Amino acid sequence: MADLNTLGLAEARDLLRKGETTSVELTEACLKAIDAADVLRIGKDLFCQHGLTTNRRGMQWLQRHYPAHRVHTVNFPGDPYPIHIDATFVPLRPGLVMNNPNRKLPEKQRKIFEANDWEIIDAAQPAHDSPPPLCYSSVWLSMNVLILDHNTVIVEASEVNQIEQLDALGFNVLPVEFRDAYPFGGGLHCATGDVLREGNCEDYFPKQVPGTQI
């Protein structure tokens, strides 16, 4: 069998016709796939969701281009769809992260968080049973919150369960009506991007644990 990493296009097509490889194997071996919304940055560490839109070669590319950061692979069993990480795993402040209870981070991949005294909590249940009309996102946009600082968070105004949970955790919660915008591409975090942030790039995981880093 030829090395899939070194194949040209014609050679790859020939192997496919002969049934000696599959399109999935070729994609994983030869193509770099990365979706920025699959990447969660917590200081110097980048946690990448290994799924339908991001593969290991994409993560390796990211590590080469950002050598000062540490790139980790994580996955969430039970998630068969190309769902971005910000409706599954959301850091709230140093030491506290919120996880979708239907798509839990595996025990092995939790070790780096546990070693650095991070608590992983289940997100509150969504207030709605279904997304609004023409929206193809998950009801778990409820946890797609926007963190302004370690004490302040913006939450969609109708997501009363999530608002109550974050309030109980001591956050200053700012409700914003945004549900009607869901059909245009997601929730509050989806609709924003960092332009400039003050402060330094902190190391929140000084104790590295084998098993997740690329």
Disulfide bonds with the S-S distance in Angstrom:
none
